[in-house]
């Protein structure tokens, strides 16, 4: 049985779009990461898609700013990222630890 996830914190629509676009960018960067990828074609496709997702991230931040959402509520957004498996997803962006002792 899968454990029940905590509910997402209350977010504005723009904050939700920011979190979604950020995680999509992270997923693509994870696919591009040369220390973790295995084929150039997959990394190439992810790099091509990254442009569009970066634009979506820019649009979400611009919308927040234009609406007067001038502060980023980091604790709330971090909770949302955790619920959406952000810790695992961002792990692929990092360089793996060396196996040499």
PDB file as gemmi writes it, atoms N, CA and C in Angstrom:
CRYST1    1.000    1.000    1.000  90.00  90.00  90.00 P 1                      
ATOM      1  N   UNK A   1       0.830  -1.174   0.000  1.00  0.00           N  
ATOM      2  CA  UNK A   1       0.000   0.000   0.000  1.00  0.00           C  
ATOM      3  C   UNK A   1       0.883   1.250   0.000  1.00  0.00           C  
ATOM      4  N   UNK A   2       0.575   2.184  -0.863  1.00  0.00           N  
ATOM      5  CA  UNK A   2       1.345   3.415  -0.988  1.00  0.00           C  
ATOM      6  C   UNK A   2       0.948   4.371   0.133  1.00  0.00           C  
ATOM      7  N   UNK A   3       1.952   4.927   0.835  1.00  0.00           N  
ATOM      8  CA  UNK A   3       1.602   5.878   1.902  1.00  0.00           C  
ATOM      9  C   UNK A   3       0.953   7.127   1.314  1.00  0.00           C  
ATOM     10  N   UNK A   4       0.011   7.691   2.061  1.00  0.00           N  
ATOM     11  CA  UNK A   4      -0.667   8.890   1.600  1.00  0.00           C  
ATOM     12  C   UNK A   4       0.254  10.099   1.749  1.00  0.00           C  
ATOM     13  N   UNK A   5       0.349  10.871   0.675  1.00  0.00           N  
ATOM     14  CA  UNK A   5       1.190  12.063   0.690  1.00  0.00           C  
ATOM     15  C   UNK A   5       0.479  13.192   1.432  1.00  0.00           C  
ATOM     16  N   UNK A   6       1.250  14.062   2.050  1.00  0.00           N  
ATOM     17  CA  UNK A   6       0.617  15.229   2.674  1.00  0.00           C  
ATOM     18  C   UNK A   6       0.024  16.113   1.585  1.00  0.00           C  
ATOM     19  N   UNK A   7      -0.984  16.889   1.919  1.00  0.00           N  
ATOM     20  CA  UNK A   7      -1.576  17.759   0.899  1.00  0.00           C  
ATOM     21  C   UNK A   7      -0.619  18.875   0.509  1.00  0.00           C  
ATOM     22  N   UNK A   8      -0.776  19.350  -0.707  1.00  0.00           N  
ATOM     23  CA  UNK A   8       0.004  20.507  -1.147  1.00  0.00           C  
ATOM     24  C   UNK A   8      -0.413  21.720  -0.328  1.00  0.00           C  
ATOM     25  N   UNK A   9       0.531  22.573   0.012  1.00  0.00           N  
ATOM     26  CA  UNK A   9       0.145  23.809   0.703  1.00  0.00           C  
ATOM     27  C   UNK A   9      -0.637  24.704  -0.263  1.00  0.00           C  
ATOM     28  N   UNK A  10      -1.379  25.629   0.282  1.00  0.00           N  
ATOM     29  CA  UNK A  10      -2.128  26.577  -0.552  1.00  0.00           C  
ATOM     30  C   UNK A  10      -1.138  27.456  -1.312  1.00  0.00           C  
ATOM     31  N   UNK A  11      -1.287  27.496  -2.621  1.00  0.00           N  
ATOM     32  CA  UNK A  11      -0.419  28.294  -3.491  1.00  0.00           C  
ATOM     33  C   UNK A  11      -1.286  29.156  -4.396  1.00  0.00           C  
ATOM     34  N   UNK A  12      -0.762  30.299  -4.783  1.00  0.00           N  
ATOM     35  CA  UNK A  12      -1.439  31.060  -5.833  1.00  0.00           C  
ATOM     36  C   UNK A  12      -1.251  30.299  -7.137  1.00  0.00           C  
ATOM     37  N   UNK A  13      -2.044  30.647  -8.139  1.00  0.00           N  
ATOM     38  CA  UNK A  13      -1.902  29.976  -9.430  1.00  0.00           C  
ATOM     39  C   UNK A  13      -0.492  30.173  -9.984  1.00  0.00           C  
ATOM     40  N   UNK A  14       0.030  31.380  -9.841  1.00  0.00           N  
ATOM     41  CA  UNK A  14       1.379  31.671 -10.348  1.00  0.00           C  
ATOM     42  C   UNK A  14       2.427  30.871  -9.579  1.00  0.00           C  
ATOM     43  N   UNK A  15       2.262  30.737  -8.258  1.00  0.00           N  
ATOM     44  CA  UNK A  15       3.209  29.923  -7.478  1.00  0.00           C  
ATOM     45  C   UNK A  15       3.153  28.467  -7.922  1.00  0.00           C  
ATOM     46  N   UNK A  16       1.949  27.972  -8.173  1.00  0.00           N  
ATOM     47  CA  UNK A  16       1.814  26.598  -8.669  1.00  0.00           C  
ATOM     48  C   UNK A  16       2.500  26.416 -10.007  1.00  0.00           C  
ATOM     49  N   UNK A  17       2.339  27.389 -10.883  1.00  0.00           N  
ATOM     50  CA  UNK A  17       3.008  27.331 -12.183  1.00  0.00           C  
ATOM     51  C   UNK A  17       4.522  27.428 -12.031  1.00  0.00           C  
ATOM     52  N   UNK A  18       4.977  28.240 -11.086  1.00  0.00           N  
ATOM     53  CA  UNK A  18       6.414  28.351 -10.807  1.00  0.00           C  
ATOM     54  C   UNK A  18       6.974  27.003 -10.367  1.00  0.00           C  
ATOM     55  N   UNK A  19       6.314  26.367  -9.426  1.00  0.00           N  
ATOM     56  CA  UNK A  19       6.772  25.069  -8.917  1.00  0.00           C  
ATOM     57  C   UNK A  19       6.766  24.032 -10.034  1.00  0.00           C  
ATOM     58  N   UNK A  20       5.690  23.985 -10.815  1.00  0.00           N  
ATOM     59  CA  UNK A  20       5.608  23.011 -11.908  1.00  0.00           C  
ATOM     60  C   UNK A  20       6.705  23.243 -12.945  1.00  0.00           C  
ATOM     61  N   UNK A  21       6.881  24.491 -13.367  1.00  0.00           N  
ATOM     62  CA  UNK A  21       7.896  24.793 -14.382  1.00  0.00           C  
ATOM     63  C   UNK A  21       9.297  24.516 -13.845  1.00  0.00           C  
ATOM     64  N   UNK A  22       9.537  24.865 -12.577  1.00  0.00           N  
ATOM     65  CA  UNK A  22      10.846  24.611 -11.964  1.00  0.00           C  
ATOM     66  C   UNK A  22      11.155  23.111 -11.981  1.00  0.00           C  
ATOM     67  N   UNK A  23      10.195  22.290 -11.579  1.00  0.00           N  
ATOM     68  CA  UNK A  23      10.438  20.846 -11.548  1.00  0.00           C  
ATOM     69  C   UNK A  23      10.621  20.273 -12.950  1.00  0.00           C  
ATOM     70  N   UNK A  24       9.917  20.830 -13.931  1.00  0.00           N  
ATOM     71  CA  UNK A  24      10.115  20.372 -15.306  1.00  0.00           C  
ATOM     72  C   UNK A  24      11.524  20.723 -15.787  1.00  0.00           C  
ATOM     73  N   UNK A  25      12.003  21.917 -15.442  1.00  0.00           N  
ATOM     74  CA  UNK A  25      13.378  22.306 -15.795  1.00  0.00           C  
ATOM     75  C   UNK A  25      14.370  21.381 -15.104  1.00  0.00           C  
ATOM     76  N   UNK A  26      14.140  21.102 -13.828  1.00  0.00           N  
ATOM     77  CA  UNK A  26      15.032  20.199 -13.075  1.00  0.00           C  
ATOM     78  C   UNK A  26      15.064  18.818 -13.726  1.00  0.00           C  
ATOM     79  N   UNK A  27      13.890  18.300 -14.104  1.00  0.00           N  
ATOM     80  CA  UNK A  27      13.847  16.993 -14.758  1.00  0.00           C  
ATOM     81  C   UNK A  27      14.667  16.991 -16.042  1.00  0.00           C  
ATOM     82  N   UNK A  28      14.536  18.054 -16.825  1.00  0.00           N  
ATOM     83  CA  UNK A  28      15.300  18.140 -18.071  1.00  0.00           C  
ATOM     84  C   UNK A  28      16.791  18.270 -17.800  1.00  0.00           C  
ATOM     85  N   UNK A  29      17.177  19.081 -16.830  1.00  0.00           N  
ATOM     86  CA  UNK A  29      18.598  19.194 -16.483  1.00  0.00           C  
ATOM     87  C   UNK A  29      19.157  17.857 -16.013  1.00  0.00           C  
ATOM     88  N   UNK A  30      18.353  17.093 -15.299  1.00  0.00           N  
ATOM     89  CA  UNK A  30      18.777  15.759 -14.881  1.00  0.00           C  
ATOM     90  C   UNK A  30      19.039  14.845 -16.063  1.00  0.00           C  
ATOM     91  N   UNK A  31      18.220  14.981 -17.110  1.00  0.00           N  
ATOM     92  CA  UNK A  31      18.428  14.168 -18.315  1.00  0.00           C  
ATOM     93  C   UNK A  31      19.643  14.622 -19.108  1.00  0.00           C  
ATOM     94  N   UNK A  32      19.994  15.913 -18.971  1.00  0.00           N  
ATOM     95  CA  UNK A  32      21.141  16.468 -19.689  1.00  0.00           C  
ATOM     96  C   UNK A  32      22.447  16.223 -18.933  1.00  0.00           C  
ATOM     97  N   UNK A  33      22.387  16.096 -17.627  1.00  0.00           N  
ATOM     98  CA  UNK A  33      23.567  15.974 -16.765  1.00  0.00           C  
ATOM     99  C   UNK A  33      24.548  14.952 -17.341  1.00  0.00           C  
ATOM    100  N   UNK A  34      25.738  15.400 -17.785  1.00  0.00           N  
ATOM    101  CA  UNK A  34      26.678  14.474 -18.415  1.00  0.00           C  
ATOM    102  C   UNK A  34      27.226  13.409 -17.461  1.00  0.00           C  
ATOM    103  N   UNK A  35      27.142  13.653 -16.167  1.00  0.00           N  
ATOM    104  CA  UNK A  35      27.633  12.649 -15.227  1.00  0.00           C  
ATOM    105  C   UNK A  35      26.586  11.563 -14.959  1.00  0.00           C  
ATOM    106  N   UNK A  36      25.387  11.723 -15.494  1.00  0.00           N  
ATOM    107  CA  UNK A  36      24.328  10.744 -15.255  1.00  0.00           C  
ATOM    108  C   UNK A  36      23.669  10.241 -16.531  1.00  0.00           C  
ATOM    109  N   UNK A  37      23.861  10.913 -17.657  1.00  0.00           N  
ATOM    110  CA  UNK A  37      23.195  10.466 -18.877  1.00  0.00           C  
ATOM    111  C   UNK A  37      24.021   9.393 -19.577  1.00  0.00           C  
ATOM    112  N   UNK A  38      23.352   8.656 -20.438  1.00  0.00           N  
ATOM    113  CA  UNK A  38      24.035   7.555 -21.128  1.00  0.00           C  
ATOM    114  C   UNK A  38      24.046   7.717 -22.643  1.00  0.00           C  
ATOM    115  N   UNK A  39      23.158   8.561 -23.178  1.00  0.00           N  
ATOM    116  CA  UNK A  39      23.078   8.742 -24.628  1.00  0.00           C  
ATOM    117  C   UNK A  39      22.973  10.224 -24.968  1.00  0.00           C  
ATOM    118  N   UNK A  40      23.655  10.615 -26.030  1.00  0.00           N  
ATOM    119  CA  UNK A  40      23.623  12.019 -26.428  1.00  0.00           C  
ATOM    120  C   UNK A  40      22.262  12.419 -26.975  1.00  0.00           C  
ATOM    121  N   UNK A  41      21.554  11.503 -27.633  1.00  0.00           N  
ATOM    122  CA  UNK A  41      20.279  11.866 -28.235  1.00  0.00           C  
ATOM    123  C   UNK A  41      19.258  12.278 -27.175  1.00  0.00           C  
ATOM    124  N   UNK A  42      19.180  11.538 -26.088  1.00  0.00           N  
ATOM    125  CA  UNK A  42      18.254  11.886 -25.009  1.00  0.00           C  
ATOM    126  C   UNK A  42      18.603  13.224 -24.381  1.00  0.00           C  
ATOM    127  N   UNK A  43      19.907  13.466 -24.209  1.00  0.00           N  
ATOM    128  CA  UNK A  43      20.351  14.741 -23.655  1.00  0.00           C  
ATOM    129  C   UNK A  43      20.049  15.878 -24.628  1.00  0.00           C  
ATOM    130  N   UNK A  44      20.231  15.630 -25.917  1.00  0.00           N  
ATOM    131  CA  UNK A  44      19.932  16.629 -26.939  1.00  0.00           C  
ATOM    132  C   UNK A  44      18.452  16.996 -26.920  1.00  0.00           C  
ATOM    133  N   UNK A  45      17.594  16.000 -26.863  1.00  0.00           N  
ATOM    134  CA  UNK A  45      16.141  16.254 -26.830  1.00  0.00           C  
ATOM    135  C   UNK A  45      15.754  17.030 -25.568  1.00  0.00           C  
ATOM    136  N   UNK A  46      16.347  16.677 -24.449  1.00  0.00           N  
ATOM    137  CA  UNK A  46      16.064  17.388 -23.207  1.00  0.00           C  
ATOM    138  C   UNK A  46      16.535  18.837 -23.295  1.00  0.00           C  
ATOM    139  N   UNK A  47      17.694  19.069 -23.907  1.00  0.00           N  
ATOM    140  CA  UNK A  47      18.214  20.429 -24.062  1.00  0.00           C  
ATOM    141  C   UNK A  47      17.290  21.257 -24.959  1.00  0.00           C  
ATOM    142  N   UNK A  48      16.761  20.637 -25.994  1.00  0.00           N  
ATOM    143  CA  UNK A  48      15.827  21.345 -26.868  1.00  0.00           C  
ATOM    144  C   UNK A  48      14.558  21.729 -26.106  1.00  0.00           C  
ATOM    145  N   UNK A  49      14.047  20.833 -25.295  1.00  0.00           N  
ATOM    146  CA  UNK A  49      12.828  21.092 -24.524  1.00  0.00           C  
ATOM    147  C   UNK A  49      13.071  22.102 -23.411  1.00  0.00           C  
ATOM    148  N   UNK A  50      14.307  22.195 -22.960  1.00  0.00           N  
ATOM    149  CA  UNK A  50      14.644  23.093 -21.849  1.00  0.00           C  
ATOM    150  C   UNK A  50      14.301  24.555 -22.174  1.00  0.00           C  
ATOM    151  N   UNK A  51      14.462  24.943 -23.412  1.00  0.00           N  
ATOM    152  CA  UNK A  51      14.186  26.320 -23.813  1.00  0.00           C  
ATOM    153  C   UNK A  51      12.733  26.676 -23.505  1.00  0.00           C  
ATOM    154  N   UNK A  52      11.807  25.841 -23.908  1.00  0.00           N  
ATOM    155  CA  UNK A  52      10.390  26.106 -23.679  1.00  0.00           C  
ATOM    156  C   UNK A  52      10.025  26.108 -22.209  1.00  0.00           C  
ATOM    157  N   UNK A  53      10.612  25.186 -21.451  1.00  0.00           N  
ATOM    158  CA  UNK A  53      10.298  25.119 -20.021  1.00  0.00           C  
ATOM    159  C   UNK A  53      10.913  26.296 -19.273  1.00  0.00           C  
ATOM    160  N   UNK A  54      12.083  26.774 -19.716  1.00  0.00           N  
ATOM    161  CA  UNK A  54      12.679  27.960 -19.101  1.00  0.00           C  
ATOM    162  C   UNK A  54      11.800  29.182 -19.372  1.00  0.00           C  
ATOM    163  N   UNK A  55      11.194  29.243 -20.550  1.00  0.00           N  
ATOM    164  CA  UNK A  55      10.268  30.335 -20.852  1.00  0.00           C  
ATOM    165  C   UNK A  55       9.043  30.265 -19.945  1.00  0.00           C  
ATOM    166  N   UNK A  56       8.532  29.073 -19.681  1.00  0.00           N  
ATOM    167  CA  UNK A  56       7.390  28.923 -18.776  1.00  0.00           C  
ATOM    168  C   UNK A  56       7.761  29.358 -17.361  1.00  0.00           C  
ATOM    169  N   UNK A  57       8.968  29.061 -16.952  1.00  0.00           N  
ATOM    170  CA  UNK A  57       9.455  29.494 -15.642  1.00  0.00           C  
ATOM    171  C   UNK A  57       9.536  31.022 -15.585  1.00  0.00           C  
ATOM    172  N   UNK A  58      10.057  31.617 -16.631  1.00  0.00           N  
ATOM    173  CA  UNK A  58      10.133  33.074 -16.723  1.00  0.00           C  
ATOM    174  C   UNK A  58       8.731  33.698 -16.675  1.00  0.00           C  
ATOM    175  N   UNK A  59       7.791  33.115 -17.403  1.00  0.00           N  
ATOM    176  CA  UNK A  59       6.421  33.642 -17.426  1.00  0.00           C  
ATOM    177  C   UNK A  59       5.779  33.560 -16.047  1.00  0.00           C  
ATOM    178  N   UNK A  60       5.986  32.466 -15.328  1.00  0.00           N  
ATOM    179  CA  UNK A  60       5.408  32.322 -13.988  1.00  0.00           C  
ATOM    180  C   UNK A  60       5.978  33.374 -13.044  1.00  0.00           C  
ATOM    181  N   UNK A  61       7.277  33.584 -13.091  1.00  0.00           N  
ATOM    182  CA  UNK A  61       7.896  34.593 -12.237  1.00  0.00           C  
ATOM    183  C   UNK A  61       7.469  36.008 -12.631  1.00  0.00           C  
ATOM    184  N   UNK A  62       7.355  36.253 -13.922  1.00  0.00           N  
ATOM    185  CA  UNK A  62       6.898  37.562 -14.390  1.00  0.00           C  
ATOM    186  C   UNK A  62       5.473  37.821 -13.925  1.00  0.00           C  
ATOM    187  N   UNK A  63       4.608  36.827 -14.047  1.00  0.00           N  
ATOM    188  CA  UNK A  63       3.227  36.966 -13.605  1.00  0.00           C  
ATOM    189  C   UNK A  63       3.157  37.249 -12.109  1.00  0.00           C  
ATOM    190  N   UNK A  64       3.946  36.540 -11.331  1.00  0.00           N  
ATOM    191  CA  UNK A  64       3.977  36.784  -9.890  1.00  0.00           C  
ATOM    192  C   UNK A  64       4.381  38.234  -9.607  1.00  0.00           C  
ATOM    193  N   UNK A  65       5.419  38.683 -10.273  1.00  0.00           N  
ATOM    194  CA  UNK A  65       5.910  40.044 -10.049  1.00  0.00           C  
ATOM    195  C   UNK A  65       4.869  41.080 -10.460  1.00  0.00           C  
ATOM    196  N   UNK A  66       4.232  40.877 -11.611  1.00  0.00           N  
ATOM    197  CA  UNK A  66       3.233  41.820 -12.102  1.00  0.00           C  
ATOM    198  C   UNK A  66       2.005  41.876 -11.189  1.00  0.00           C  
ATOM    199  N   UNK A  67       1.690  40.786 -10.536  1.00  0.00           N  
ATOM    200  CA  UNK A  67       0.540  40.733  -9.629  1.00  0.00           C  
ATOM    201  C   UNK A  67       0.876  41.259  -8.239  1.00  0.00           C  
ATOM    202  N   UNK A  68       2.100  41.675  -8.063  1.00  0.00           N  
ATOM    203  CA  UNK A  68       2.495  42.204  -6.762  1.00  0.00           C  
ATOM    204  C   UNK A  68       2.965  41.132  -5.800  1.00  0.00           C  
ATOM    205  N   UNK A  69       3.156  39.919  -6.283  1.00  0.00           N  
ATOM    206  CA  UNK A  69       3.708  38.846  -5.446  1.00  0.00           C  
ATOM    207  C   UNK A  69       5.228  39.014  -5.468  1.00  0.00           C  
ATOM    208  N   UNK A  70       5.712  39.961  -4.684  1.00  0.00           N  
ATOM    209  CA  UNK A  70       7.119  40.328  -4.736  1.00  0.00           C  
ATOM    210  C   UNK A  70       8.003  39.474  -3.846  1.00  0.00           C  
ATOM    211  N   UNK A  71       7.408  38.710  -2.949  1.00  0.00           N  
ATOM    212  CA  UNK A  71       8.186  37.853  -2.065  1.00  0.00           C  
ATOM    213  C   UNK A  71       7.954  36.392  -2.435  1.00  0.00           C  
ATOM    214  N   UNK A  72       9.020  35.635  -2.363  1.00  0.00           N  
ATOM    215  CA  UNK A  72       8.925  34.189  -2.551  1.00  0.00           C  
ATOM    216  C   UNK A  72       8.818  33.575  -1.164  1.00  0.00           C  
ATOM    217  N   UNK A  73       7.763  32.844  -0.939  1.00  0.00           N  
ATOM    218  CA  UNK A  73       7.554  32.195   0.359  1.00  0.00           C  
ATOM    219  C   UNK A  73       8.270  30.833   0.318  1.00  0.00           C  
ATOM    220  N   UNK A  74       9.561  30.880   0.606  1.00  0.00           N  
ATOM    221  CA  UNK A  74      10.440  29.723   0.415  1.00  0.00           C  
ATOM    222  C   UNK A  74       9.980  28.502   1.203  1.00  0.00           C  
ATOM    223  N   UNK A  75       9.570  28.668   2.446  1.00  0.00           N  
ATOM    224  CA  UNK A  75       9.152  27.512   3.246  1.00  0.00           C  
ATOM    225  C   UNK A  75       7.938  26.830   2.639  1.00  0.00           C  
ATOM    226  N   UNK A  76       6.968  27.610   2.203  1.00  0.00           N  
ATOM    227  CA  UNK A  76       5.756  27.055   1.596  1.00  0.00           C  
ATOM    228  C   UNK A  76       6.084  26.364   0.278  1.00  0.00           C  
ATOM    229  N   UNK A  77       6.892  27.017  -0.531  1.00  0.00           N  
ATOM    230  CA  UNK A  77       7.248  26.424  -1.828  1.00  0.00           C  
ATOM    231  C   UNK A  77       8.114  25.187  -1.636  1.00  0.00           C  
ATOM    232  N   UNK A  78       8.965  25.174  -0.625  1.00  0.00           N  
ATOM    233  CA  UNK A  78       9.771  23.980  -0.332  1.00  0.00           C  
ATOM    234  C   UNK A  78       8.869  22.812   0.059  1.00  0.00           C  
ATOM    235  N   UNK A  79       7.819  23.085   0.849  1.00  0.00           N  
ATOM    236  CA  UNK A  79       6.871  22.014   1.204  1.00  0.00           C  
ATOM    237  C   UNK A  79       6.200  21.463  -0.052  1.00  0.00           C  
ATOM    238  N   UNK A  80       5.805  22.349  -0.958  1.00  0.00           N  
ATOM    239  CA  UNK A  80       5.184  21.909  -2.209  1.00  0.00           C  
ATOM    240  C   UNK A  80       6.158  21.062  -3.021  1.00  0.00           C  
ATOM    241  N   UNK A  81       7.413  21.489  -3.089  1.00  0.00           N  
ATOM    242  CA  UNK A  81       8.417  20.726  -3.837  1.00  0.00           C  
ATOM    243  C   UNK A  81       8.622  19.341  -3.228  1.00  0.00           C  
ATOM    244  N   UNK A  82       8.621  19.253  -1.908  1.00  0.00           N  
ATOM    245  CA  UNK A  82       8.785  17.948  -1.259  1.00  0.00           C  
ATOM    246  C   UNK A  82       7.613  17.021  -1.567  1.00  0.00           C  
ATOM    247  N   UNK A  83       6.397  17.560  -1.516  1.00  0.00           N  
ATOM    248  CA  UNK A  83       5.213  16.752  -1.824  1.00  0.00           C  
ATOM    249  C   UNK A  83       5.284  16.244  -3.258  1.00  0.00           C  
ATOM    250  N   UNK A  84       5.837  17.045  -4.153  1.00  0.00           N  
ATOM    251  CA  UNK A  84       5.931  16.680  -5.564  1.00  0.00           C  
ATOM    252  C   UNK A  84       7.227  15.945  -5.901  1.00  0.00           C  
ATOM    253  N   UNK A  85       7.874  15.379  -4.903  1.00  0.00           N  
ATOM    254  CA  UNK A  85       9.063  14.550  -5.079  1.00  0.00           C  
ATOM    255  C   UNK A  85      10.271  15.344  -5.577  1.00  0.00           C  
ATOM    256  N   UNK A  86      10.325  16.611  -5.186  1.00  0.00           N  
ATOM    257  CA  UNK A  86      11.403  17.485  -5.640  1.00  0.00           C  
ATOM    258  C   UNK A  86      12.782  17.061  -5.180  1.00  0.00           C  
ATOM    259  N   UNK A  87      12.881  16.448  -3.996  1.00  0.00           N  
ATOM    260  CA  UNK A  87      14.207  16.041  -3.513  1.00  0.00           C  
ATOM    261  C   UNK A  87      14.806  14.965  -4.415  1.00  0.00           C  
ATOM    262  N   UNK A  88      14.012  13.979  -4.808  1.00  0.00           N  
ATOM    263  CA  UNK A  88      14.516  12.927  -5.702  1.00  0.00           C  
ATOM    264  C   UNK A  88      14.809  13.511  -7.075  1.00  0.00           C  
ATOM    265  N   UNK A  89      13.921  14.358  -7.547  1.00  0.00           N  
ATOM    266  CA  UNK A  89      14.068  14.908  -8.891  1.00  0.00           C  
ATOM    267  C   UNK A  89      15.293  15.812  -8.998  1.00  0.00           C  
ATOM    268  N   UNK A  90      15.586  16.597  -7.978  1.00  0.00           N  
ATOM    269  CA  UNK A  90      16.758  17.477  -8.034  1.00  0.00           C  
ATOM    270  C   UNK A  90      18.056  16.699  -7.835  1.00  0.00           C  
ATOM    271  N   UNK A  91      17.977  15.534  -7.256  1.00  0.00           N  
ATOM    272  CA  UNK A  91      19.181  14.715  -7.033  1.00  0.00           C  
ATOM    273  C   UNK A  91      19.873  14.382  -8.358  1.00  0.00           C  
ATOM    274  N   UNK A  92      19.107  14.187  -9.427  1.00  0.00           N  
ATOM    275  CA  UNK A  92      19.701  13.839 -10.730  1.00  0.00           C  
ATOM    276  C   UNK A  92      20.515  14.984 -11.333  1.00  0.00           C  
ATOM    277  N   UNK A  93      20.328  16.199 -10.818  1.00  0.00           N  
ATOM    278  CA  UNK A  93      21.074  17.341 -11.339  1.00  0.00           C  
ATOM    279  C   UNK A  93      22.483  17.383 -10.752  1.00  0.00           C  
ATOM    280  N   UNK A  94      22.684  16.774  -9.600  1.00  0.00           N  
ATOM    281  CA  UNK A  94      23.979  16.816  -8.928  1.00  0.00           C  
ATOM    282  C   UNK A  94      24.969  15.829  -9.539  1.00  0.00           C  
ATOM    283  N   UNK A  95      26.233  16.035  -9.235  1.00  0.00           N  
ATOM    284  CA  UNK A  95      27.283  15.116  -9.669  1.00  0.00           C  
ATOM    285  C   UNK A  95      27.350  13.980  -8.642  1.00  0.00           C  
ATOM    286  N   UNK A  96      27.321  12.723  -9.101  1.00  0.00           N  
ATOM    287  CA  UNK A  96      27.385  11.614  -8.149  1.00  0.00           C  
ATOM    288  C   UNK A  96      28.700  11.625  -7.393  1.00  0.00           C  
ATOM    289  N   UNK A  97      28.658  11.113  -6.177  1.00  0.00           N  
ATOM    290  CA  UNK A  97      29.883  10.992  -5.391  1.00  0.00           C  
ATOM    291  C   UNK A  97      30.806   9.988  -6.054  1.00  0.00           C  
ATOM    292  N   UNK A  98      32.094  10.235  -5.884  1.00  0.00           N  
ATOM    293  CA  UNK A  98      33.093   9.339  -6.440  1.00  0.00           C  
ATOM    294  C   UNK A  98      33.022   7.987  -5.759  1.00  0.00           C  
ATOM    295  N   UNK A  99      33.205   6.939  -6.523  1.00  0.00           N  
ATOM    296  CA  UNK A  99      33.174   5.579  -5.954  1.00  0.00           C  
ATOM    297  C   UNK A  99      34.531   5.186  -5.366  1.00  0.00           C  
ATOM    298  N   UNK A 100      35.555   5.954  -5.708  1.00  0.00           N  
ATOM    299  CA  UNK A 100      36.898   5.655  -5.190  1.00  0.00           C  
ATOM    300  C   UNK A 100      36.972   5.999  -3.706  1.00  0.00           C  
ATOM    301  N   UNK A 101      37.595   5.149  -2.938  1.00  0.00           N  
ATOM    302  CA  UNK A 101      37.723   5.393  -1.492  1.00  0.00           C  
ATOM    303  C   UNK A 101      39.045   5.990  -1.140  1.00  0.00           C  
TER     304      UNK A 101                                                      
END                                                                             
